[in-house]
């Protein structure tokens, strides 16, 4: 596929001193979307100020790109092996 987010690779290299505080990727994605889902459902008037705030660009990027990655992470977890789209050459 040639449309985003399939052509992006995300890597986070955690410093060794922070590895004890690192949350698993699936859990962090779920927690993030649970939080934003509760904001948009129960306090929708607070969502726009969040997007216009200091981390609005990062939040917009997460909302746009992470759901597709979450699907592949869940598929990998259920299959017990890496599931990913083949890269475009």
mmCIF file of the C-alpha atoms, coordinates in Angstrom:
data_MODEL
# 
_entry.id   MODEL 
# 
loop_
_atom_site.group_PDB 
_atom_site.id 
_atom_site.type_symbol 
_atom_site.label_atom_id 
_atom_site.label_alt_id 
_atom_site.label_comp_id 
_atom_site.label_asym_id 
_atom_site.label_entity_id 
_atom_site.label_seq_id 
_atom_site.pdbx_PDB_ins_code 
_atom_site.Cartn_x 
_atom_site.Cartn_y 
_atom_site.Cartn_z 
_atom_site.occupancy 
_atom_site.B_iso_or_equiv 
_atom_site.pdbx_formal_charge 
_atom_site.auth_seq_id 
_atom_site.auth_comp_id 
_atom_site.auth_asym_id 
_atom_site.auth_atom_id 
_atom_site.pdbx_PDB_model_num 
ATOM 1  C CA . UNK A 1 1  ? 0.000   0.000   0.000  1.00 0.00 ? 1  UNK A CA 1 
ATOM 2  C CA . UNK A 1 2  ? 1.234   3.431   -0.787 1.00 0.00 ? 2  UNK A CA 1 
ATOM 3  C CA . UNK A 1 3  ? -0.900  5.474   1.595  1.00 0.00 ? 3  UNK A CA 1 
ATOM 4  C CA . UNK A 1 4  ? 0.149   6.468   5.127  1.00 0.00 ? 4  UNK A CA 1 
ATOM 5  C CA . UNK A 1 5  ? 0.825   5.082   7.721  1.00 0.00 ? 5  UNK A CA 1 
ATOM 6  C CA . UNK A 1 6  ? 2.082   1.947   5.967  1.00 0.00 ? 6  UNK A CA 1 
ATOM 7  C CA . UNK A 1 7  ? 5.243   3.562   4.692  1.00 0.00 ? 7  UNK A CA 1 
ATOM 8  C CA . UNK A 1 8  ? 6.344   4.810   8.119  1.00 0.00 ? 8  UNK A CA 1 
ATOM 9  C CA . UNK A 1 9  ? 8.467   2.961   10.615 1.00 0.00 ? 9  UNK A CA 1 
ATOM 10 C CA . UNK A 1 10 ? 8.426   3.963   14.264 1.00 0.00 ? 10 UNK A CA 1 
ATOM 11 C CA . UNK A 1 11 ? 11.225  3.032   16.617 1.00 0.00 ? 11 UNK A CA 1 
ATOM 12 C CA . UNK A 1 12 ? 11.697  4.141   20.193 1.00 0.00 ? 12 UNK A CA 1 
ATOM 13 C CA . UNK A 1 13 ? 15.102  3.518   21.689 1.00 0.00 ? 13 UNK A CA 1 
ATOM 14 C CA . UNK A 1 14 ? 14.589  3.667   25.424 1.00 0.00 ? 14 UNK A CA 1 
ATOM 15 C CA . UNK A 1 15 ? 17.529  4.723   27.593 1.00 0.00 ? 15 UNK A CA 1 
ATOM 16 C CA . UNK A 1 16 ? 18.600  1.939   29.955 1.00 0.00 ? 16 UNK A CA 1 
ATOM 17 C CA . UNK A 1 17 ? 17.807  4.109   32.975 1.00 0.00 ? 17 UNK A CA 1 
ATOM 18 C CA . UNK A 1 18 ? 14.161  4.454   31.883 1.00 0.00 ? 18 UNK A CA 1 
ATOM 19 C CA . UNK A 1 19 ? 13.479  0.833   30.923 1.00 0.00 ? 19 UNK A CA 1 
ATOM 20 C CA . UNK A 1 20 ? 11.974  0.001   34.341 1.00 0.00 ? 20 UNK A CA 1 
ATOM 21 C CA . UNK A 1 21 ? 9.283   2.654   33.797 1.00 0.00 ? 21 UNK A CA 1 
ATOM 22 C CA . UNK A 1 22 ? 8.488   1.717   30.198 1.00 0.00 ? 22 UNK A CA 1 
ATOM 23 C CA . UNK A 1 23 ? 4.910   0.614   29.471 1.00 0.00 ? 23 UNK A CA 1 
ATOM 24 C CA . UNK A 1 24 ? 4.252   -2.110  26.921 1.00 0.00 ? 24 UNK A CA 1 
ATOM 25 C CA . UNK A 1 25 ? 3.334   -0.757  23.500 1.00 0.00 ? 25 UNK A CA 1 
ATOM 26 C CA . UNK A 1 26 ? -0.107  -2.397  23.298 1.00 0.00 ? 26 UNK A CA 1 
ATOM 27 C CA . UNK A 1 27 ? -1.021  -1.203  26.781 1.00 0.00 ? 27 UNK A CA 1 
ATOM 28 C CA . UNK A 1 28 ? 0.121   2.351   26.109 1.00 0.00 ? 28 UNK A CA 1 
ATOM 29 C CA . UNK A 1 29 ? -1.881  2.534   22.847 1.00 0.00 ? 29 UNK A CA 1 
ATOM 30 C CA . UNK A 1 30 ? -4.979  1.163   24.555 1.00 0.00 ? 30 UNK A CA 1 
ATOM 31 C CA . UNK A 1 31 ? -4.633  3.578   27.486 1.00 0.00 ? 31 UNK A CA 1 
ATOM 32 C CA . UNK A 1 32 ? -4.160  6.541   25.168 1.00 0.00 ? 32 UNK A CA 1 
ATOM 33 C CA . UNK A 1 33 ? -7.252  5.773   23.108 1.00 0.00 ? 33 UNK A CA 1 
ATOM 34 C CA . UNK A 1 34 ? -9.287  4.935   26.210 1.00 0.00 ? 34 UNK A CA 1 
ATOM 35 C CA . UNK A 1 35 ? -8.430  8.367   27.613 1.00 0.00 ? 35 UNK A CA 1 
ATOM 36 C CA . UNK A 1 36 ? -9.218  10.258  24.408 1.00 0.00 ? 36 UNK A CA 1 
ATOM 37 C CA . UNK A 1 37 ? -12.399 8.226   23.953 1.00 0.00 ? 37 UNK A CA 1 
ATOM 38 C CA . UNK A 1 38 ? -13.586 9.165   27.413 1.00 0.00 ? 38 UNK A CA 1 
ATOM 39 C CA . UNK A 1 39 ? -12.728 12.819  26.785 1.00 0.00 ? 39 UNK A CA 1 
ATOM 40 C CA . UNK A 1 40 ? -14.645 12.954  23.491 1.00 0.00 ? 40 UNK A CA 1 
ATOM 41 C CA . UNK A 1 41 ? -17.637 11.134  24.974 1.00 0.00 ? 41 UNK A CA 1 
ATOM 42 C CA . UNK A 1 42 ? -18.010 12.668  28.410 1.00 0.00 ? 42 UNK A CA 1 
ATOM 43 C CA . UNK A 1 43 ? -16.149 16.004  28.154 1.00 0.00 ? 43 UNK A CA 1 
ATOM 44 C CA . UNK A 1 44 ? -16.104 16.959  24.460 1.00 0.00 ? 44 UNK A CA 1 
ATOM 45 C CA . UNK A 1 45 ? -15.571 20.626  25.297 1.00 0.00 ? 45 UNK A CA 1 
ATOM 46 C CA . UNK A 1 46 ? -12.095 19.728  26.615 1.00 0.00 ? 46 UNK A CA 1 
ATOM 47 C CA . UNK A 1 47 ? -10.865 17.940  23.509 1.00 0.00 ? 47 UNK A CA 1 
ATOM 48 C CA . UNK A 1 48 ? -10.248 20.976  21.309 1.00 0.00 ? 48 UNK A CA 1 
ATOM 49 C CA . UNK A 1 49 ? -8.118  22.776  23.937 1.00 0.00 ? 49 UNK A CA 1 
ATOM 50 C CA . UNK A 1 50 ? -6.074  19.580  24.253 1.00 0.00 ? 50 UNK A CA 1 
ATOM 51 C CA . UNK A 1 51 ? -5.445  19.574  20.484 1.00 0.00 ? 51 UNK A CA 1 
ATOM 52 C CA . UNK A 1 52 ? -4.521  23.263  20.549 1.00 0.00 ? 52 UNK A CA 1 
ATOM 53 C CA . UNK A 1 53 ? -2.214  22.787  23.524 1.00 0.00 ? 53 UNK A CA 1 
ATOM 54 C CA . UNK A 1 54 ? 1.485   22.115  23.750 1.00 0.00 ? 54 UNK A CA 1 
ATOM 55 C CA . UNK A 1 55 ? 1.277   18.497  22.554 1.00 0.00 ? 55 UNK A CA 1 
ATOM 56 C CA . UNK A 1 56 ? -1.536  18.950  20.035 1.00 0.00 ? 56 UNK A CA 1 
ATOM 57 C CA . UNK A 1 57 ? 0.606   18.038  17.038 1.00 0.00 ? 57 UNK A CA 1 
ATOM 58 C CA . UNK A 1 58 ? 1.784   14.825  18.689 1.00 0.00 ? 58 UNK A CA 1 
ATOM 59 C CA . UNK A 1 59 ? -1.747  13.908  19.701 1.00 0.00 ? 59 UNK A CA 1 
ATOM 60 C CA . UNK A 1 60 ? -3.022  14.510  16.173 1.00 0.00 ? 60 UNK A CA 1 
ATOM 61 C CA . UNK A 1 61 ? -0.257  12.272  14.810 1.00 0.00 ? 61 UNK A CA 1 
ATOM 62 C CA . UNK A 1 62 ? -1.155  9.519   17.280 1.00 0.00 ? 62 UNK A CA 1 
ATOM 63 C CA . UNK A 1 63 ? -4.847  9.709   16.386 1.00 0.00 ? 63 UNK A CA 1 
ATOM 64 C CA . UNK A 1 64 ? -4.043  9.577   12.669 1.00 0.00 ? 64 UNK A CA 1 
ATOM 65 C CA . UNK A 1 65 ? -1.459  6.793   12.553 1.00 0.00 ? 65 UNK A CA 1 
ATOM 66 C CA . UNK A 1 66 ? -1.561  4.537   15.586 1.00 0.00 ? 66 UNK A CA 1 
ATOM 67 C CA . UNK A 1 67 ? -4.867  2.664   14.963 1.00 0.00 ? 67 UNK A CA 1 
ATOM 68 C CA . UNK A 1 68 ? -3.438  0.818   11.942 1.00 0.00 ? 68 UNK A CA 1 
ATOM 69 C CA . UNK A 1 69 ? -0.305  -0.081  13.872 1.00 0.00 ? 69 UNK A CA 1 
ATOM 70 C CA . UNK A 1 70 ? -2.458  -1.330  16.751 1.00 0.00 ? 70 UNK A CA 1 
ATOM 71 C CA . UNK A 1 71 ? -4.214  -3.778  14.409 1.00 0.00 ? 71 UNK A CA 1 
ATOM 72 C CA . UNK A 1 72 ? -0.869  -5.255  13.329 1.00 0.00 ? 72 UNK A CA 1 
ATOM 73 C CA . UNK A 1 73 ? 0.370   -5.449  16.921 1.00 0.00 ? 73 UNK A CA 1 
ATOM 74 C CA . UNK A 1 74 ? -2.770  -7.328  17.990 1.00 0.00 ? 74 UNK A CA 1 
ATOM 75 C CA . UNK A 1 75 ? -2.449  -9.671  14.993 1.00 0.00 ? 75 UNK A CA 1 
ATOM 76 C CA . UNK A 1 76 ? 1.199   -10.311 15.900 1.00 0.00 ? 76 UNK A CA 1 
ATOM 77 C CA . UNK A 1 77 ? 0.227   -11.031 19.495 1.00 0.00 ? 77 UNK A CA 1 
ATOM 78 C CA . UNK A 1 78 ? -2.476  -13.520 18.493 1.00 0.00 ? 78 UNK A CA 1 
ATOM 79 C CA . UNK A 1 79 ? -0.325  -15.197 15.828 1.00 0.00 ? 79 UNK A CA 1 
ATOM 80 C CA . UNK A 1 80 ? 2.701   -15.426 18.124 1.00 0.00 ? 80 UNK A CA 1 
ATOM 81 C CA . UNK A 1 81 ? 4.934   -14.037 15.384 1.00 0.00 ? 81 UNK A CA 1 
ATOM 82 C CA . UNK A 1 82 ? 5.581   -10.793 13.527 1.00 0.00 ? 82 UNK A CA 1 
ATOM 83 C CA . UNK A 1 83 ? 2.737   -9.703  11.255 1.00 0.00 ? 83 UNK A CA 1 
ATOM 84 C CA . UNK A 1 84 ? 3.495   -6.741  9.017  1.00 0.00 ? 84 UNK A CA 1 
ATOM 85 C CA . UNK A 1 85 ? 2.888   -5.374  5.549  1.00 0.00 ? 85 UNK A CA 1 
ATOM 86 C CA . UNK A 1 86 ? 5.623   -6.074  3.050  1.00 0.00 ? 86 UNK A CA 1 
ATOM 87 C CA . UNK A 1 87 ? 7.632   -2.914  2.397  1.00 0.00 ? 87 UNK A CA 1 
ATOM 88 C CA . UNK A 1 88 ? 7.267   -1.195  -0.945 1.00 0.00 ? 88 UNK A CA 1 
ATOM 89 C CA . UNK A 1 89 ? 10.481  -1.429  -2.892 1.00 0.00 ? 89 UNK A CA 1 
# 
